Amino acid sequence: MPLEHLCYQLFTAWILRHDFRYVSLQEPNNTSSLRSNWLLTCFSEFCTTGCQSNCIEHPAPPGGRRSKCHQTSARGLPIDGLTHINYAFAYIDPSSFEITTMDAQTPAKTFQDVVDLKGIKPSLQIYWTFSDNGTATQPVFGNIARTAANRQKFARALLKLMNRYGFDGADLDWEYPGAPDRGGKPDDTKNYAELFKTLREAFDKSGRRLGLTSTAPPSYWYLKWFDLPGLMKYADWLNLMSYDLHGSTSPHPQVALGFGFYGRAFTLQNPSCTKPGCPLKGGAEKGVCTGPSGYLAHYEVQDILAKQNKKKRAIQVIHDREAAVKYFSWDNNQWISFDDRETFAQEVKWADSLGLSGSLI
């Protein structure tokens, strides 16, 4: 693939998350007027050793602002339609590799609360998800994977807690091995596969059938440092962060495609222009619960619709059946695209038609 085309694709995905100056709700048919701006940023952000993800080099440790709204418990989960639940996220101590909750405000009892759901639905599988994203301990996976002794140490700590609480598997969300803007090292690629080998061997010797999965990005910039064949020798499946992708796909049977329970939200330049293709000023106003501008959680979207209806300000929700997505505008210049029960059903039907329904998460 030509470098220009690759950078154009990568920056198109990146700009949806970080910069809205040149983007519209739909890629224009003629991109020549925008391409120079996109590629200028693309080459400086993606094609050098710089911090292409707009990340923070030394973020604050976990346990910061905690939302007081929309709190729920494990018992509130809709388990009837679920086969697996991932507890996200558990915290790995960077020195001892012991596992605990992400902050002091979250009691370890929540581990047991989730596993107790198996008393209601015995077939339910409960996995831990571990992530190094956005914490001061971001190098933790690299340190664990770097030596055989550390890999064994982590495997023992993980098995100890899995057996204590009755978890059925573990998912590793390393963001991202090898990536220089995320503190990655050249040896991360092979070490990650070695870590999966160690965990699989430990799991197999445990006397239980324990699952092992990895989470991977669709972005070539980050994915290129994953030894996917090496990982898939030991992983049950790969969770692909596919929720912001559009277009045809044919995933491997061991790849699970993700649904996004949130909407991408923007501020319109012209309140009277609300269709796909209309120009944007930037991200939408911050959500009540989620905080950052640019997206709203599923429950926040539903709250907006409910409150506007109570105020008798009817919102016109547009269902784009071809794209299997819904969108609406509100408060004069706010706009969002989102999924709901109806569009999820469309996507499941599409997956069924391709024999992929078992790959949806």
N, C-alpha and C positions, 0 to 999 in steps of 0.2 A: 504494500500500500504506500503511495507517495506520502512523504512527510507532511506536505501541505494538507492533504486530505485527512490524514490521521489527526493532525493538530486541530483542524476544523471540527472534526467529530468530537474530540475530547473537550474542546472549549465550548461547544454547543451544550454539552452536558454540564460543564462546570458553571457556565454563566447562569443557568437556572437556579443554582444554589447560592451564588455569591455576588452577582453583579447584573443589574437589569437595564443598564444604559442602552444597550443595543438590541435587546431581545423583544420579540412580540409573542403573542399567545400561540402563534403558529409560524413556523419558518416560512419566510416569504418565498415566492416562486423565483424571484430574481435577487440573489444574495450578493451580487457584485458590489453594490454600494456599501454593504456592511462588511464584506469579507476582509478588506484591508484592516479595519479596526479590530475585527475578531482575531485575525492572524497576527497582528502586531502584539496583542496581549498574549495570544497563544504561544508564540515563539519565546516570549520573555518569561511566561509562567510555566509552560509545560516542557519546553525543549531545552531547558538548562537545569542546573542542579539546585535551582531556587525552590522556594516553598510554594509549589504550584497549587496546593489545596487551600491557600489562605489560612493555614493552620497557625496555632499559637505554639511557639517553641517550648515554652515552659508554663503550661496551664496550671491552674489551681488544683489542689488535690480534691478527691471526691468528698462529698458531704456538704456541698454548698446549699444554695437556695432550694427549699423543698416546697412544692405546691401544696396548698391547703384545700384545693378544690378537686372535685371528682375523685375522691378517695374511695377505694373499693378493697375488697379482700378476695382471697383465692376462691371462696365460696360463691363469689359473684361472677365467676367465669362461665361462659356458655359451653360447658364440656360435652354436651350431647353430640355436637358435630366435630369434636376434636379427637385426634389419635395421639398427639404429642403436645406437651406444654414445656416451653423453655423458661426457666427462671432466669431473668436477665435484670441486673447482672450480679454475679457473685464476685467478690473482691479477693485478689491474690496478694498476700503480703510479699513485698519485693525481696525480703531477706530470708524469711523462713519458708516461703511458698505455701504457708497455711492459708486456708480458705475461710472467709467470713463474709458478713454482709457488707455492702458498699459504704455504709456510714453507721455511726453510733445510734442514729435515730431509727434505724431499721433493726428490729430484734431478730435474733437467729430463729425465733419461733416461726418466722415466715417460711423458712425452709420446710419445716414440718407441716405447716398449713397447706402448702402446695401438694406435698406428697399424700396428705390425708384425703385428697380428692380421689385417690385410687380406691378408697373405701366406698365411694359412690359409683365409680366406674373402674372396675379392676383392670380393664385392658389398657387404661391410660398409661402412657409412657412419660416420665418426668425427667427432663434433661436440665443440666446446669449450662448456662452460657457465660463464658468468661471473655471480657473485652478489655483491651488496653487503650481504647479510644478516649482522648480528652482527659486523661488523668496524669498526675505528676509521676506515676509509675509506668509511663508508656514503654520503657525498655524492658518491662518484666518478661514478656514472651521471648525476646531475644536472649536474655540472660538465662532463662530456663532451658531454652533449646540448645544453648551453645556448648554444653558439656554433658557427657553421659551421666555424670554424678548428679547434676542438676535435673536432668530429665527423669532420673529414677526418683529423686527426692520429691518432685512434683507429682509423679505417678502415685507414690505412696500416700502423700497428703490428700490427693484427690480420691483415691480408693477408700481411705479412712472415713472421709465425710460421706461418700456415696453409700457406703455400707451402714453408717450410723443412721442416716435419714431415709435410705431406701430409694435414692435416685437411680434412674435407669440408664443414664448416658450423660455425655458432656459434649458441648459445642464450643469450639475455640474461634473467637472473632478477633484475629490479630490484624490490627489496622495500622501499618501493613508491613509484612516482612520485606526487607530489602529497600524499601522506599526511602531515599535520602531525606526527604522533607518530613518524615515521621521518625527520624532517628534510626532508620534501618541500616544494617551492615551487610556487606557482600555475602557473608556466610549464612545469612538468615534462610535463604532458599533451601539449601540442603539440610540445614539444621531443623527446619520446620517438618520436613518429611521424616527425619530421624526421631523427632518428638512424637509424631503420630505412630511410628513403628514401636517406640517404647510404650506408649499408652495402650496400643492394641495388644501387645504382648502381656502387659500387666492386667488388662481387662480379661483376656482369654484365660489367664491363670487364676482369676478370682472365683471361679465356680459359678458365676452369673453371666447371663448374656447381656452385656453392656454395650450401648451404642456409642459411636464416636463420629462426630460430624465437624465440618469446617464451614465458615462463612467466607465468601469471596465476593469481590467487587466486579462489576461489569466493565469498569474503566481499564483500558489497556495499560495506562500509566502505572496502576497498582497491580493489576493482574499479572503483568509480565514477570514479576518476581515470585510467583507461586509455581512450585513444581507440582502441577496438577496430577500427572501420572503417578508421581511419587506419593502424593497424599492419598490418592484414590485407591492405592493398594491396601490401605488400612482403614479408610473412612467408609462409613455406611452410605453417606451421601454428602453432597455439597449444597449449602444454602446460598443461592445466588441473589445478590441485592438487585433484583430485577424490577423493583416497583416503580422506577422512573423511566423505564425503557418503553419504546414504542416501535412497533413493526413486527414482521414475521420472525419466528424463531423455531428451532428444532432442537430442544435440549436433550442431553444425554439422560438415560434413565436414572442415573445417580445424581442428577441435578434437580434441586427443588426450587421452584419459582416463587418469589415472595409477593404477597398482596400488601398494599400500603393502606393502613387505616388512618389516613390523614389526607388533606387536600393541599394543593399548591395555591397560595393566595397572593394577590397582587393589588396594587393601586393603579387605577386607569388614568391615562393622560386626559382622555375625553370621556366624561361620564355618560355621554350619549352613545358612545361606541363600545359595545359590550360583547361583541362576537369574537370568536377566534380570529386572530390577525390584527386586532386593535392594538395600538401602542400602549406601553406601560410606563409609569413613572418610577416604579420600584416595588418593593415588597409591600404586602398589606400591613395594616395596623397589627400590633402584637396581640396574640391571643390572651384571653384571661388566664388560662392555665399553662399553655405551652411556652409563652414568653417570646422567643425569637420571632422576628418578622419573616414572612415568606411561607409559612405553612400553619395549618390549624388541624388539631386532632379531630377525629370523627365525631366525638361527642360535642366538641365546640361548634362544628358545622351544624349538627342537629339542634343545638341550643339556639343558634342564630335563627334558624328557620322557625323554631317554636316561638321565640320571643317576638319576632317580626309579625307572626300570625296573630299573636295576642294583641299587638298594637294595631292590628288591622292594616298593616302595610304588606300587602300580598307580594311575596317574592315569586318571580317566575323562574322555576327550575327548568333548564333546558336539558333534555336527554339526547345526546348525540349517539344514536344507536349504532352507527357504523364504527365509531371509535370506542364504544362501550364505556362512556364516561358521562357524567353530568356536570353542569356548571350553572352559576347564577351570580348576579351582582346585587349589592345592598349598600346601604348608607351612602348613596350617591356615587362613590367612586371605588368601592371595594369589589373585588372579583375573585372567584375561587372555582377550581375544577376539583371534583371529588368522586369517590365511589360510594355506593350504598348497596343494600341487599339486591336491588334489581340489576345493577351493573356487575356486581360480583357473580350473580347467577349467569349473566351473559358470558363472563370470562371462564367460568367453570364449564359451561356448555361448549365453548370454543376449545378448551383443553380436552374435554371428552372426545370431541371430533377428531383430535390429533392423537388420542391415546395418552394424554399427559396429565389426566386428572390426579393421578397418584403423585405428581410432582409439584402440586400446589401447596403453599404454606401461607 
